Each structure stands twice: as structure tokens, then as C-alpha cells.
């Protein structure tokens, strides 16, 4: 995740500079604002999609894990004394 964040963060300045160099000096502000708005919308949509997938999968996985672990002795020992759970 850190590698992805570092790579993406490094590219953001380059993309903004490329957008600014692609337009006339009169339009630099508009181009920069448009690029920033698009980047923000992409981040918002990406976050919404990721969290939707996470929230859809988490209950299923938690339920499945509980069904597998609940009958075990280690689970019952951890319920009795969480400090001694392994």
C-alpha cells in the first residue's frame, strides 16, 4: 500500500504539470482546476467502490470464520480467559 501510495503521489505533480503545459497561459487555472476535480471525483468513486465491496464481503467472511472457529476448544478457552489465548 505504501508503494502504491508513493507511486501515485509522485505522479500527481507530474500530471498537473503536464496539464498546465498542454494549455495556453490564459487557461492554466481552468485546466488545473479541472484536473484536480477529476482526480478528486476518481478518488471518491474509487473509495465508494472499495468500501462497498468490503462491506459486502466482510459479513460473509466473518460468519464463515465464526462457524469454523466456534466449535474448537481454543475458541472456548479464549472466551474463558482472553489473556491465555494462543
Gaussian input, Z-matrix of N, CA and C with variables (Angstrom, degrees):
# hf/3-21g

backbone

0 1
 N
 C     1     B1
 C     2     B2     1     A1
 N     3     B3     2     A2     1     D1
 C     4     B4     3     A3     2     D2
 C     5     B5     4     A4     3     D3
 N     6     B6     5     A5     4     D4
 C     7     B7     6     A6     5     D5
 C     8     B8     7     A7     6     D6
 N     9     B9     8     A8     7     D7
 C    10    B10     9     A9     8     D8
 C    11    B11    10    A10     9     D9
 N    12    B12    11    A11    10    D10
 C    13    B13    12    A12    11    D11
 C    14    B14    13    A13    12    D12
 N    15    B15    14    A14    13    D13
 C    16    B16    15    A15    14    D14
 C    17    B17    16    A16    15    D15
 N    18    B18    17    A17    16    D16
 C    19    B19    18    A18    17    D17
 C    20    B20    19    A19    18    D18
 N    21    B21    20    A20    19    D19
 C    22    B22    21    A21    20    D20
 C    23    B23    22    A22    21    D21
 N    24    B24    23    A23    22    D22
 C    25    B25    24    A24    23    D23
 C    26    B26    25    A25    24    D24
 N    27    B27    26    A26    25    D25
 C    28    B28    27    A27    26    D26
 C    29    B29    28    A28    27    D27
 N    30    B30    29    A29    28    D28
 C    31    B31    30    A30    29    D29
 C    32    B32    31    A31    30    D30
 N    33    B33    32    A32    31    D31
 C    34    B34    33    A33    32    D32
 C    35    B35    34    A34    33    D33
 N    36    B36    35    A35    34    D34
 C    37    B37    36    A36    35    D35
 C    38    B38    37    A37    36    D36
 N    39    B39    38    A38    37    D37
 C    40    B40    39    A39    38    D38
 C    41    B41    40    A40    39    D39
 N    42    B42    41    A41    40    D40
 C    43    B43    42    A42    41    D41
 C    44    B44    43    A43    42    D42
 N    45    B45    44    A44    43    D43
 C    46    B46    45    A45    44    D44
 C    47    B47    46    A46    45    D45
 N    48    B48    47    A47    46    D46
 C    49    B49    48    A48    47    D47
 C    50    B50    49    A49    48    D48
 N    51    B51    50    A50    49    D49
 C    52    B52    51    A51    50    D50
 C    53    B53    52    A52    51    D51
 N    54    B54    53    A53    52    D52
 C    55    B55    54    A54    53    D53
 C    56    B56    55    A55    54    D54
 N    57    B57    56    A56    55    D55
 C    58    B58    57    A57    56    D56
 C    59    B59    58    A58    57    D57
 N    60    B60    59    A59    58    D58
 C    61    B61    60    A60    59    D59
 C    62    B62    61    A61    60    D60
 N    63    B63    62    A62    61    D61
 C    64    B64    63    A63    62    D62
 C    65    B65    64    A64    63    D63
 N    66    B66    65    A65    64    D64
 C    67    B67    66    A66    65    D65
 C    68    B68    67    A67    66    D66
 N    69    B69    68    A68    67    D67
 C    70    B70    69    A69    68    D68
 C    71    B71    70    A70    69    D69
 N    72    B72    71    A71    70    D70
 C    73    B73    72    A72    71    D71
 C    74    B74    73    A73    72    D72
 N    75    B75    74    A74    73    D73
 C    76    B76    75    A75    74    D74
 C    77    B77    76    A76    75    D75
 N    78    B78    77    A77    76    D76
 C    79    B79    78    A78    77    D77
 C    80    B80    79    A79    78    D78
 N    81    B81    80    A80    79    D79
 C    82    B82    81    A81    80    D80
 C    83    B83    82    A82    81    D81
 N    84    B84    83    A83    82    D82
 C    85    B85    84    A84    83    D83
 C    86    B86    85    A85    84    D84
 N    87    B87    86    A86    85    D85
 C    88    B88    87    A87    86    D86
 C    89    B89    88    A88    87    D87
 N    90    B90    89    A89    88    D88
 C    91    B91    90    A90    89    D89
 C    92    B92    91    A91    90    D90
 N    93    B93    92    A92    91    D91
 C    94    B94    93    A93    92    D92
 C    95    B95    94    A94    93    D93
 N    96    B96    95    A95    94    D94
 C    97    B97    96    A96    95    D95
 C    98    B98    97    A97    96    D96
 N    99    B99    98    A98    97    D97
 C   100   B100    99    A99    98    D98
 C   101   B101   100   A100    99    D99
 N   102   B102   101   A101   100   D100
 C   103   B103   102   A102   101   D101
 C   104   B104   103   A103   102   D102
 N   105   B105   104   A104   103   D103
 C   106   B106   105   A105   104   D104
 C   107   B107   106   A106   105   D105
 N   108   B108   107   A107   106   D106
 C   109   B109   108   A108   107   D107
 C   110   B110   109   A109   108   D108
 N   111   B111   110   A110   109   D109
 C   112   B112   111   A111   110   D110
 C   113   B113   112   A112   111   D111
 N   114   B114   113   A113   112   D112
 C   115   B115   114   A114   113   D113
 C   116   B116   115   A115   114   D114
 N   117   B117   116   A116   115   D115
 C   118   B118   117   A117   116   D116
 C   119   B119   118   A118   117   D117
 N   120   B120   119   A119   118   D118
 C   121   B121   120   A120   119   D119
 C   122   B122   121   A121   120   D120
 N   123   B123   122   A122   121   D121
 C   124   B124   123   A123   122   D122
 C   125   B125   124   A124   123   D123
 N   126   B126   125   A125   124   D124
 C   127   B127   126   A126   125   D125
 C   128   B128   127   A127   126   D126
 N   129   B129   128   A128   127   D127
 C   130   B130   129   A129   128   D128
 C   131   B131   130   A130   129   D129
 N   132   B132   131   A131   130   D130
 C   133   B133   132   A132   131   D131
 C   134   B134   133   A133   132   D132
 N   135   B135   134   A134   133   D133
 C   136   B136   135   A135   134   D134
 C   137   B137   136   A136   135   D135
 N   138   B138   137   A137   136   D136
 C   139   B139   138   A138   137   D137
 C   140   B140   139   A139   138   D138
 N   141   B141   140   A140   139   D139
 C   142   B142   141   A141   140   D140
 C   143   B143   142   A142   141   D141
 N   144   B144   143   A143   142   D142
 C   145   B145   144   A144   143   D143
 C   146   B146   145   A145   144   D144
 N   147   B147   146   A146   145   D145
 C   148   B148   147   A147   146   D146
 C   149   B149   148   A148   147   D147
 N   150   B150   149   A149   148   D148
 C   151   B151   150   A150   149   D149
 C   152   B152   151   A151   150   D150
 N   153   B153   152   A152   151   D151
 C   154   B154   153   A153   152   D152
 C   155   B155   154   A154   153   D153
 N   156   B156   155   A155   154   D154
 C   157   B157   156   A156   155   D155
 C   158   B158   157   A157   156   D156
 N   159   B159   158   A158   157   D157
 C   160   B160   159   A159   158   D158
 C   161   B161   160   A160   159   D159
 N   162   B162   161   A161   160   D160
 C   163   B163   162   A162   161   D161
 C   164   B164   163   A163   162   D162
 N   165   B165   164   A164   163   D163
 C   166   B166   165   A165   164   D164
 C   167   B167   166   A166   165   D165
 N   168   B168   167   A167   166   D166
 C   169   B169   168   A168   167   D167
 C   170   B170   169   A169   168   D168
 N   171   B171   170   A170   169   D169
 C   172   B172   171   A171   170   D170
 C   173   B173   172   A172   171   D171
 N   174   B174   173   A173   172   D172
 C   175   B175   174   A174   173   D173
 C   176   B176   175   A175   174   D174
 N   177   B177   176   A176   175   D175
 C   178   B178   177   A177   176   D176
 C   179   B179   178   A178   177   D177
 N   180   B180   179   A179   178   D178
 C   181   B181   180   A180   179   D179
 C   182   B182   181   A181   180   D180
 N   183   B183   182   A182   181   D181
 C   184   B184   183   A183   182   D182
 C   185   B185   184   A184   183   D183
 N   186   B186   185   A185   184   D184
 C   187   B187   186   A186   185   D185
 C   188   B188   187   A187   186   D186
 N   189   B189   188   A188   187   D187
 C   190   B190   189   A189   188   D188
 C   191   B191   190   A190   189   D189
 N   192   B192   191   A191   190   D190
 C   193   B193   192   A192   191   D191
 C   194   B194   193   A193   192   D192
 N   195   B195   194   A194   193   D193
 C   196   B196   195   A195   194   D194
 C   197   B197   196   A196   195   D195
 N   198   B198   197   A197   196   D196
 C   199   B199   198   A198   197   D197
 C   200   B200   199   A199   198   D198
 N   201   B201   200   A200   199   D199
 C   202   B202   201   A201   200   D200
 C   203   B203   202   A202   201   D201
 N   204   B204   203   A203   202   D202
 C   205   B205   204   A204   203   D203
 C   206   B206   205   A205   204   D204
 N   207   B207   206   A206   205   D205
 C   208   B208   207   A207   206   D206
 C   209   B209   208   A208   207   D207
 N   210   B210   209   A209   208   D208
 C   211   B211   210   A210   209   D209
 C   212   B212   211   A211   210   D210
 N   213   B213   212   A212   211   D211
 C   214   B214   213   A213   212   D212
 C   215   B215   214   A214   213   D213
 N   216   B216   215   A215   214   D214
 C   217   B217   216   A216   215   D215
 C   218   B218   217   A217   216   D216
 N   219   B219   218   A218   217   D217
 C   220   B220   219   A219   218   D218
 C   221   B221   220   A220   219   D219
 N   222   B222   221   A221   220   D220
 C   223   B223   222   A222   221   D221
 C   224   B224   223   A223   222   D222
 N   225   B225   224   A224   223   D223
 C   226   B226   225   A225   224   D224
 C   227   B227   226   A226   225   D225
 N   228   B228   227   A227   226   D226
 C   229   B229   228   A228   227   D227
 C   230   B230   229   A229   228   D228
 N   231   B231   230   A230   229   D229
 C   232   B232   231   A231   230   D230
 C   233   B233   232   A232   231   D231
 N   234   B234   233   A233   232   D232
 C   235   B235   234   A234   233   D233
 C   236   B236   235   A235   234   D234
 N   237   B237   236   A236   235   D235
 C   238   B238   237   A237   236   D236
 C   239   B239   238   A238   237   D237
 N   240   B240   239   A239   238   D238
 C   241   B241   240   A240   239   D239
 C   242   B242   241   A241   240   D240
 N   243   B243   242   A242   241   D241
 C   244   B244   243   A243   242   D242
 C   245   B245   244   A244   243   D243
 N   246   B246   245   A245   244   D244
 C   247   B247   246   A246   245   D245
 C   248   B248   247   A247   246   D246
 N   249   B249   248   A248   247   D247
 C   250   B250   249   A249   248   D248
 C   251   B251   250   A250   249   D249
 N   252   B252   251   A251   250   D250
 C   253   B253   252   A252   251   D251
 C   254   B254   253   A253   252   D252
 N   255   B255   254   A254   253   D253
 C   256   B256   255   A255   254   D254
 C   257   B257   256   A256   255   D255

   B1=1.4325
   B2=1.5268
   B3=1.3187
   B4=1.4617
   B5=1.5293
   B6=1.3200
   B7=1.4637
   B8=1.5322
   B9=1.3286
   B10=1.4600
   B11=1.5309
   B12=1.3254
   B13=1.4583
   B14=1.5138
   B15=1.3230
   B16=1.4645
   B17=1.5277
   B18=1.3148
   B19=1.4693
   B20=1.5119
   B21=1.3199
   B22=1.4575
   B23=1.5186
   B24=1.3262
   B25=1.4606
   B26=1.5241
   B27=1.3162
   B28=1.4643
   B29=1.5269
   B30=1.3111
   B31=1.4591
   B32=1.5159
   B33=1.3152
   B34=1.4618
   B35=1.5304
   B36=1.3014
   B37=1.4649
   B38=1.5268
   B39=1.3229
   B40=1.4621
   B41=1.5263
   B42=1.3183
   B43=1.4597
   B44=1.5280
   B45=1.3312
   B46=1.4621
   B47=1.5205
   B48=1.3123
   B49=1.4637
   B50=1.5259
   B51=1.3133
   B52=1.4614
   B53=1.5220
   B54=1.3327
   B55=1.4637
   B56=1.5209
   B57=1.3113
   B58=1.4580
   B59=1.5271
   B60=1.3181
   B61=1.4666
   B62=1.5203
   B63=1.3301
   B64=1.4629
   B65=1.5251
   B66=1.3212
   B67=1.4652
   B68=1.5214
   B69=1.3237
   B70=1.4686
   B71=1.5343
   B72=1.3246
   B73=1.4676
   B74=1.5328
   B75=1.3296
   B76=1.4682
   B77=1.5252
   B78=1.3129
   B79=1.4634
   B80=1.5349
   B81=1.3319
   B82=1.4662
   B83=1.5292
   B84=1.3091
   B85=1.4663
   B86=1.5188
   B87=1.3235
   B88=1.4653
   B89=1.5306
   B90=1.3066
   B91=1.4664
   B92=1.5242
   B93=1.3322
   B94=1.4581
   B95=1.5284
   B96=1.3327
   B97=1.4595
   B98=1.5276
   B99=1.3182
   B100=1.4701
   B101=1.5228
   B102=1.3273
   B103=1.4626
   B104=1.5253
   B105=1.3169
   B106=1.4650
   B107=1.5248
   B108=1.3219
   B109=1.4627
   B110=1.5250
   B111=1.3166
   B112=1.4667
   B113=1.5250
   B114=1.3193
   B115=1.4624
   B116=1.5336
   B117=1.3249
   B118=1.4596
   B119=1.5326
   B120=1.3193
   B121=1.4687
   B122=1.5294
   B123=1.3170
   B124=1.4608
   B125=1.5175
   B126=1.3252
   B127=1.4580
   B128=1.5169
   B129=1.3230
   B130=1.4641
   B131=1.5204
   B132=1.3163
   B133=1.4678
   B134=1.5254
   B135=1.3258
   B136=1.4627
   B137=1.5177
   B138=1.3246
   B139=1.4576
   B140=1.5154
   B141=1.3264
   B142=1.4720
   B143=1.5245
   B144=1.3199
   B145=1.4669
   B146=1.5300
   B147=1.3211
   B148=1.4629
   B149=1.5187
   B150=1.3249
   B151=1.4615
   B152=1.5271
   B153=1.3239
   B154=1.4616
   B155=1.5252
   B156=1.3101
   B157=1.4662
   B158=1.5196
   B159=1.3305
   B160=1.4576
   B161=1.5213
   B162=1.3240
   B163=1.4673
   B164=1.5248
   B165=1.3177
   B166=1.4659
   B167=1.5244
   B168=1.3228
   B169=1.4613
   B170=1.5172
   B171=1.3153
   B172=1.4628
   B173=1.5268
   B174=1.3401
   B175=1.4728
   B176=1.5252
   B177=1.3207
   B178=1.4609
   B179=1.5203
   B180=1.3077
   B181=1.4680
   B182=1.5228
   B183=1.3246
   B184=1.4574
   B185=1.5285
   B186=1.3344
   B187=1.4608
   B188=1.5101
   B189=1.3297
   B190=1.4663
   B191=1.5244
   B192=1.3148
   B193=1.4687
   B194=1.5135
   B195=1.3364
   B196=1.4652
   B197=1.5305
   B198=1.3284
   B199=1.4710
   B200=1.5251
   B201=1.3195
   B202=1.4566
   B203=1.5190
   B204=1.3333
   B205=1.4631
   B206=1.5284
   B207=1.3221
   B208=1.4598
   B209=1.5293
   B210=1.3283
   B211=1.4702
   B212=1.5314
   B213=1.3070
   B214=1.4682
   B215=1.5256
   B216=1.3200
   B217=1.4689
   B218=1.5289
   B219=1.3186
   B220=1.4714
   B221=1.5177
   B222=1.3204
   B223=1.4573
   B224=1.5261
   B225=1.3206
   B226=1.4617
   B227=1.5246
   B228=1.3368
   B229=1.4637
   B230=1.5221
   B231=1.3137
   B232=1.4611
   B233=1.5215
   B234=1.3211
   B235=1.4588
   B236=1.5236
   B237=1.3226
   B238=1.4609
   B239=1.5246
   B240=1.3533
   B241=1.4679
   B242=1.5286
   B243=1.3238
   B244=1.4780
   B245=1.5330
   B246=1.3246
   B247=1.4611
   B248=1.5239
   B249=1.3209
   B250=1.4619
   B251=1.5167
   B252=1.3198
   B253=1.4694
   B254=1.5226
   B255=1.3143
   B256=1.4762
   B257=1.4914
   A1=109.80
   A2=117.12
   A3=120.27
   A4=110.44
   A5=116.47
   A6=120.45
   A7=110.57
   A8=116.36
   A9=121.05
   A10=110.65
   A11=116.65
   A12=120.91
   A13=112.22
   A14=117.22
   A15=120.41
   A16=110.59
   A17=117.04
   A18=120.11
   A19=112.27
   A20=116.22
   A21=120.08
   A22=110.81
   A23=116.95
   A24=120.88
   A25=112.61
   A26=116.27
   A27=120.03
   A28=111.47
   A29=116.65
   A30=120.36
   A31=113.69
   A32=118.75
   A33=120.92
   A34=111.73
   A35=117.60
   A36=120.13
   A37=111.22
   A38=115.59
   A39=119.25
   A40=111.70
   A41=116.34
   A42=119.67
   A43=111.27
   A44=117.27
   A45=120.79
   A46=110.03
   A47=117.14
   A48=120.90
   A49=111.05
   A50=118.04
   A51=121.30
   A52=110.72
   A53=117.40
   A54=120.74
   A55=110.03
   A56=117.60
   A57=121.21
   A58=112.00
   A59=117.12
   A60=120.45
   A61=112.70
   A62=116.89
   A63=120.46
   A64=113.02
   A65=118.29
   A66=120.59
   A67=110.48
   A68=115.06
   A69=119.92
   A70=109.38
   A71=116.96
   A72=119.89
   A73=113.65
   A74=117.69
   A75=120.64
   A76=112.21
   A77=117.34
   A78=121.93
   A79=114.03
   A80=117.13
   A81=119.36
   A82=111.39
   A83=117.59
   A84=120.46
   A85=112.18
   A86=116.16
   A87=120.41
   A88=110.17
   A89=117.12
   A90=120.75
   A91=111.27
   A92=117.00
   A93=120.75
   A94=110.30
   A95=116.65
   A96=120.19
   A97=111.15
   A98=116.35
   A99=119.70
   A100=111.46
   A101=116.14
   A102=119.69
   A103=110.92
   A104=117.32
   A105=121.22
   A106=110.83
   A107=116.95
   A108=120.64
   A109=110.85
   A110=116.45
   A111=120.50
   A112=110.71
   A113=116.86
   A114=121.01
   A115=110.34
   A116=117.12
   A117=120.61
   A118=111.69
   A119=116.41
   A120=119.52
   A121=110.63
   A122=117.18
   A123=120.73
   A124=111.94
   A125=116.81
   A126=120.78
   A127=112.01
   A128=116.08
   A129=120.46
   A130=110.81
   A131=116.63
   A132=120.48
   A133=110.29
   A134=116.93
   A135=120.33
   A136=112.13
   A137=116.86
   A138=120.71
   A139=110.88
   A140=117.12
   A141=120.77
   A142=111.05
   A143=117.17
   A144=120.60
   A145=110.46
   A146=116.49
   A147=120.34
   A148=111.18
   A149=117.03
   A150=119.44
   A151=111.92
   A152=117.61
   A153=120.01
   A154=110.63
   A155=116.24
   A156=119.82
   A157=111.61
   A158=116.13
   A159=120.52
   A160=111.06
   A161=116.98
   A162=120.93
   A163=111.86
   A164=117.98
   A165=120.19
   A166=111.30
   A167=117.60
   A168=120.98
   A169=113.55
   A170=118.30
   A171=121.04
   A172=113.24
   A173=120.76
   A174=118.68
   A175=113.04
   A176=116.84
   A177=119.79
   A178=111.13
   A179=115.77
   A180=119.95
   A181=111.85
   A182=116.72
   A183=119.58
   A184=109.67
   A185=116.88
   A186=120.16
   A187=112.60
   A188=116.11
   A189=120.39
   A190=110.79
   A191=116.90
   A192=120.71
   A193=111.76
   A194=116.08
   A195=119.08
   A196=111.20
   A197=117.22
   A198=119.63
   A199=111.34
   A200=117.43
   A201=120.73
   A202=112.28
   A203=117.20
   A204=120.36
   A205=114.19
   A206=118.55
   A207=121.33
   A208=113.48
   A209=120.12
   A210=118.12
   A211=114.58
   A212=119.67
   A213=120.87
   A214=111.36
   A215=114.42
   A216=120.90
   A217=110.90
   A218=116.99
   A219=120.33
   A220=110.92
   A221=117.74
   A222=121.85
   A223=110.29
   A224=116.82
   A225=120.60
   A226=111.29
   A227=117.64
   A228=120.89
   A229=110.78
   A230=117.06
   A231=120.78
   A232=111.11
   A233=118.12
   A234=120.83
   A235=111.26
   A236=116.58
   A237=121.25
   A238=111.61
   A239=116.29
   A240=120.98
   A241=108.96
   A242=118.18
   A243=120.78
   A244=113.30
   A245=118.44
   A246=120.69
   A247=111.46
   A248=118.42
   A249=121.76
   A250=113.35
   A251=117.47
   A252=118.78
   A253=110.47
   A254=116.31
   A255=121.71
   A256=109.95
   D1=-39.88
   D2=178.70
   D3=-65.20
   D4=-39.73
   D5=178.74
   D6=-62.55
   D7=-44.98
   D8=178.86
   D9=-63.57
   D10=-44.19
   D11=179.62
   D12=-64.11
   D13=-41.61
   D14=178.69
   D15=-64.84
   D16=-43.63
   D17=-179.61
   D18=-65.78
   D19=-43.61
   D20=179.78
   D21=-68.13
   D22=-42.32
   D23=178.59
   D24=-62.20
   D25=-37.10
   D26=178.80
   D27=-68.91
   D28=-33.18
   D29=-178.71
   D30=-76.91
   D31=-22.24
   D32=-176.59
   D33=-62.64
   D34=-42.71
   D35=178.67
   D36=-65.56
   D37=-39.37
   D38=179.22
   D39=-65.82
   D40=-40.01
   D41=178.91
   D42=-66.27
   D43=-39.60
   D44=177.50
   D45=-63.98
   D46=-42.93
   D47=178.39
   D48=-64.17
   D49=-40.19
   D50=178.42
   D51=-63.88
   D52=-40.48
   D53=177.95
   D54=-64.44
   D55=-42.80
   D56=-179.27
   D57=-66.00
   D58=-34.55
   D59=178.83
   D60=-76.56
   D61=-18.46
   D62=-176.70
   D63=-84.11
   D64=-11.69
   D65=-176.93
   D66=-117.97
   D67=167.74
   D68=178.47
   D69=-71.84
   D70=157.98
   D71=-178.93
   D72=-56.76
   D73=-29.33
   D74=178.76
   D75=-66.51
   D76=-27.34
   D77=-172.71
   D78=-104.96
   D79=9.67
   D80=-176.52
   D81=-61.10
   D82=-42.81
   D83=-179.47
   D84=-63.53
   D85=-42.91
   D86=179.56
   D87=-65.63
   D88=-43.31
   D89=-179.21
   D90=-65.08
   D91=-41.77
   D92=179.73
   D93=-65.92
   D94=-43.39
   D95=178.99
   D96=-63.65
   D97=-40.40
   D98=179.02
   D99=-65.01
   D100=-42.19
   D101=178.80
   D102=-64.98
   D103=-41.29
   D104=179.26
   D105=-66.35
   D106=-42.77
   D107=178.13
   D108=-61.27
   D109=-44.61
   D110=179.77
   D111=-63.31
   D112=-41.36
   D113=178.93
   D114=-63.82
   D115=-42.66
   D116=179.18
   D117=-64.96
   D118=-41.84
   D119=178.64
   D120=-64.62
   D121=-40.57
   D122=176.87
   D123=-61.34
   D124=-42.03
   D125=177.80
   D126=-65.36
   D127=-39.97
   D128=179.51
   D129=-65.83
   D130=-46.18
   D131=179.98
   D132=-66.35
   D133=-41.73
   D134=178.48
   D135=-61.96
   D136=-41.30
   D137=177.80
   D138=-65.13
   D139=-42.23
   D140=179.58
   D141=-62.94
   D142=-42.47
   D143=179.56
   D144=-65.56
   D145=-45.61
   D146=-179.80
   D147=-60.57
   D148=-47.61
   D149=-178.39
   D150=-68.88
   D151=-31.23
   D152=175.63
   D153=-64.05
   D154=-44.52
   D155=177.37
   D156=-64.59
   D157=-41.89
   D158=179.40
   D159=-62.38
   D160=-47.24
   D161=-178.45
   D162=-69.31
   D163=-25.54
   D164=177.08
   D165=-77.43
   D166=-32.80
   D167=-176.12
   D168=-90.65
   D169=-30.41
   D170=-174.00
   D171=-58.91
   D172=-48.84
   D173=-179.21
   D174=-61.08
   D175=-37.06
   D176=179.30
   D177=-65.49
   D178=-44.50
   D179=-178.07
   D180=-70.44
   D181=-38.55
   D182=178.84
   D183=-65.69
   D184=-44.43
   D185=178.14
   D186=-60.95
   D187=-42.43
   D188=179.04
   D189=-63.53
   D190=-43.26
   D191=179.26
   D192=-64.41
   D193=-40.10
   D194=179.13
   D195=-65.68
   D196=-38.62
   D197=178.32
   D198=-64.52
   D199=-32.53
   D200=179.35
   D201=-78.78
   D202=-37.79
   D203=-174.30
   D204=-88.83
   D205=-27.67
   D206=-173.10
   D207=-58.32
   D208=-39.19
   D209=-178.71
   D210=-76.98
   D211=-6.09
   D212=-174.20
   D213=-81.65
   D214=154.88
   D215=179.65
   D216=-68.51
   D217=-36.43
   D218=-179.94
   D219=-61.52
   D220=-37.77
   D221=178.59
   D222=-64.25
   D223=-45.51
   D224=-179.50
   D225=-67.47
   D226=-35.66
   D227=175.73
   D228=-65.15
   D229=-39.44
   D230=178.61
   D231=-66.97
   D232=-32.89
   D233=176.13
   D234=-67.42
   D235=-37.43
   D236=-179.48
   D237=-71.16
   D238=-45.02
   D239=-177.72
   D240=-145.39
   D241=94.24
   D242=-177.02
   D243=-61.66
   D244=-24.21
   D245=-179.37
   D246=-68.70
   D247=-25.97
   D248=-178.02
   D249=-98.33
   D250=8.92
   D251=-178.05
   D252=-74.63
   D253=140.43
   D254=-179.82
   D255=-114.73

